[in-house]
Amino acid sequence: MRRIVRRTSRAVSLIAVCLVNACGSSSVGVTPSTSASATPAAPVARGYSWLVDASGDGGVYLFGGFTGPPRKNGKWVPDLWSFRYRQGWDLVASSADQLPTGDGVGYDLLSSKPIFLDDSGSTWTFETGTWKQIGTGGPQLHGIHLAYDSKADRLLTFGGDHIFTDGTFFDDTWVYDPGASQWTKRHPAPSPPARSYYATAYDARADRLFLYGGENVNHGDYFADTWAYSFGTNRWTQMRPKESPPARDYSVMAYDSVRDRILLFGGADSTETPFDDLWAYDLDRDTWSQLKPTGPKPTARAWHAMAFDKEAGVLVLFGGGRSRDAYTNEVWTFDPHTDSWSRGA
């Protein structure tokens, strides 16, 4: 039985979201671009940005986001940054390197390059200091996540919406083959209910894509369910934990390779009130457990970015805020050995 929280009232007031994430630096075959202007020391405050781990190639990479809502002249910032634990930020490509907006980026481990899906369904990669279009015909969706399946060498995504056009929400499963530069729609049964702005993470040990939460504003739904997808069997399985995080959207998950668990932080409820809770999912036990670190921790937020830096063995969180009017450029790291947060590099 799926877990859903019905919204009692909420206007459909979603901003035009251009979620993109990218990764790559000169150390992973991606050459930084040059700029005549002074190089900033860190990314500006933003929401709707994305972080991704280079899976051992080095560091975590940040791409894109909005500085604020359009009604307050919020700007789309398509810059690309690398972040290394205990070293800080390095600008890879400035905002001068424009490209179409879109809602999905993943990292192809075999080619050591990011893959970006734009709003029109075109696919791009970043190399030699610039974004290059490498294909068309992909899904045209908002509110999605891309996750890299390292065993299959495929990028996986689910659901999404057409909230800015006909308002449709989808329950489709899509797969991208980097070698063939081709998107394929799969037809697993059963499938999670249609939604967008969910959280996903790929568990490398279990070879499963995990999905949690999200929303479907057409039906007034906020979800609190957990699903696992196997590319090999093309099957979604609903998990049945006795306890789950409260229903939410705009949360983020990442696979903790140190402790073999999925970590989830933040997000917002049906009134857009943000959470500051941290949860861990154990596949073997099919249990969610709320972690309660002592000491400093990130404030409640949504619209943030998060990834697990496998090389450094830490979770990295960036940006987001209590509202779309109050984004930050904070960076926090979470040490799974001690279950403790630290602010800064």
N, C-alpha and C positions, 0 to 999 in steps of 0.2 A: 504494500500500500504506500503510495507516494505521500511525502510530507509536504504540505502546502499551507502557507498563510495567506488568506484572502485580504486584500487591501480594502479598507472601509471607504477611503476617499483619497484620491491623489490625482491631480491634473497631469496629463501627459505633457510634461514640460522638459523633455530631454533635449540637451544641447546637441549641436552637430558634432558628433564625436569622431575624432580622427586618431584612433588608437594605433600606434605603430610602435614596434619594438625592433631593435636591430642589434647586431653584435658584429664585432670585427675590429681589428686594429692591425698595425703593421706586423705585430707578432703572430698573427693568425692569417696572414696572407691578404690583409686588407690595408691598403696604403692610405694614410691620412691625406686629406686635401689641404691645400695651402690657402692662406688668406692674408691680405695686406693689413687688416685691422688687428688691434690688440686682441690677444687670445684671453678669453675669460678663464677664471680659475676654477669655476664650478658651474653646473647647469643652473639656469634661473628657476625660480619656484614655478611649479606646474602640477597639473593633474592630467589624467588620461595618458600618461607616458607608459613605456614598457621597458622592463629589464629582462635580459636573457643571459644564461650562463653559456660559456663557450665549451662546456663539457671537457675540461682539462686542457684546452688550447690556451687558456689563460684569461683570467679576469671575468668581469660581468659588464654587459654593455647596455646602455640606455639610449632610447630613441624617442623623439617626438614629444607630444603633449600640448596642452593649452595652458596659457598663463592665467586664464580666467574665462568666465562665460562671455559669449558674444555680446550680450546686452551691456557688458562693461568693457567692451573693446578688448576682450581676451584674444590673444594671438596664437596661431599655430606655430610651433617652433620645431621644424624638422631637422634638428641637429643631432649628431651622433657622438656619444661619449663612451670611453672605457673607464671602468673603475676597478682598481686593484686594492685589495685589503691591506691596510697599513701604509698604503702609498697615496691613495686619493684618486682624483679625476684627471683625465687627459682627453682633450678635445680631438676627435677623429675627423669630423666633418661639420662645418658650420651651417647655420641656417641659410646661407647663400646657395647651398646646394638643394634647390627645390625639387620636389617630386610630388605626384598626386597623393591625396590623403587616402587613408585606408585603415582597416581595423585588424590587421594580422601580420605578425612577423615571427618567424622561427629561425632556428639555426641548424644548418645542414652540417653535421659533424664530418662527413666524408670529404666535402669540399672546403670545409672551414669558412663558410660564407653564410651571411644572413639571407633569408628569403622573405620578401615582402609582398603581400597581397593588397592591391589598392581597391578603391570603391568600385571601379569599373570591371573588376575581375582580371586585371592585368597583373602579371607576376614580375618582380624585380629582384635583382641581387646587387650587393655592394662590392665593388672591386676596383683596384687601381684608383682609389680616391673619389669614386662617383657611383651613383645608382644607375644600373642598366636594365632596361626592360628585356625579359627573356621569354615571355609568353603571354598569351591571352586566353580567354575562355574559362577563367576560374569563377567561383561563386561571387556574387555581388551582395555582400552582407555587412551589417553593422553588429557590434556587440559580441564579437567572437574572440576566441583565443586559438593560437596555433601552438601545438606541442610536438616536439620531435621524438619519434619512435626510433630509438637507436638500433634495435634489432632488425626492424624492417627497412630502415633508412627511408622513412616516410614522415611527412608532416601531417598531423591529424587535426581536424576541427569539427565542431558540432554547432548546430542551431544558428542563432543570429536572427536579425530582423530587417524589415524594410520600414522602420518607424518613420522615416522622413518622406516616404512615398505613399505606398498603399497600406502601411501599418501591419503587414503580415509578419508573424513569427514562425520560425521553422524548427523542425526536428530532424533535419538532414545531417548525415555524416559524410564528410568530404575528406579525401586523401590526396596529398600531393607527392608525386614521384620526382625528386630533384634530377635524377639521371635523364628522364624523358621530358622534363619540364611540362608535366601534364597533371591536371586535376581530374579526379574520378569521384563521382557520387556513388556511395555504397548504399545498400539497402538492408541493414540488419533489422531483425525482429526478435524481441521487442526493441523499443528505443525510448530514451527519456522523453518526457513531454517537451513541446516546443518552448524555447526560452532564449534569452540573451543575457549578457553581462553576468555570466556564471564564472566560476573559478575552475581551472583544470591544472593537472600536473601529471607528468609521465613517471611512473615507478619503474626504474630500469631493472631492478631485481625481479620483480613480478611480471615485467613486460605487459603492463596495463596502463591505460590512460584513465585517470580518475577525474570525475566531474562532480562539483558540488554547487547547489544553490542556483541563483539567477532569478530572472523575472519574466513574466509575460503580462504586459500592461493591458492587453486586449481582454484578458480573462480576469484581471485583478489579482494575479497570483504572484506570491513570493515563495520560492522553493527552499526546502531544507532537506533535500534528499541527496544521497550519495550513489553514484553509478561508476562501474568499471567497464572499460572497453578493451577487447582483444582484437588487434588487427589480424592475427593469424586465423582466428575462428570467425571474424566479422560478427561479433556478438557483444551486445551490451547486457550487463548483469546489474540489477539493483541490489545494493548492499543493504543489510538490515541491522545497523547498529542500534543498541537500546537507547543511546543518548546521542544527540547531534548538536552542532552549533545552531543558534537561533537563525531562522530564515533571513536571507539577505541577498543583496546584489553588490556589485563593485568590490567584492573581496578578492584576494589573490592567494593562490596556493603554490607551493614549491616542494619538490622531493628532497628530503634531507638524507643524503647518501651516507652520512656518518652514523645516524641512528636508524636508518631504514624505516622512514615514516614520512607521511605527508604533513606539511605544516600549512596552516591557514591563519591569516591575520586580517582584522578589520572588515570593512564593508559598511553598508548602510541598511537600515530597516525600511519598512514601507512609508515612513514619514521622513525619510532621508536623515534620520539620526544616526551618526556613525558609531561603530563599535571600536573598542580598544583591546579586544580579547584575542588570545593566541590559542589555537587548538592543534592537536596532533592526531592523525589517523593511523591506526595500526591495522594493516590488511590481514595479518595472520589471525588476529583476535576479532576483527571487524568491530573495532571500537574507536570512538572519538573521545579524547580526554582533553579537558581544558588545562593548559599550562599556566602557572601563576608565578612568573619570575619575580624575584625580589629586586629591589634597586630601581634605577631609572628604566623607563620604557617609553615607547612612542605613545603620543596622545591618540585619542580616538580619531579615526580618519577613514575615508574612502577615496576612490579615484587615485590610489597610490600604485606604485610598481614594486615588484618583489621577485627575487630569483635566488637560488642557492648556488653559491660559488663553490663548485666541487674541488677546485684546486686549493683554495684556502680553507675549505671545510666550515664555512659560515653562511648564514642567511643574510642577504642584503635587502634593505627596504629603502625606497626613495620617494619623496614628495607626497602628493595627495593633500588632504586637509579635512577640517571639520565640515566645510561646505565648499561649493564651487567658487565662492568669493574669498576663500582663505587658504589657498594652496601654499605649500612650503617647499623649500629645497633641502630639507633635512635628509641626511643619510644615517641609517641605523644598521648595526650588524648584530646578529643573534648567534651566540656560540652554543652549539648543541651539546658540547661536552659539559657545560655548566648550566645550561638553560638560563642564560642571562643576556640582557641587551646592553649595547654600548652605543653611544651617539658619536658620529664622525667616523673617519677612516680607520 
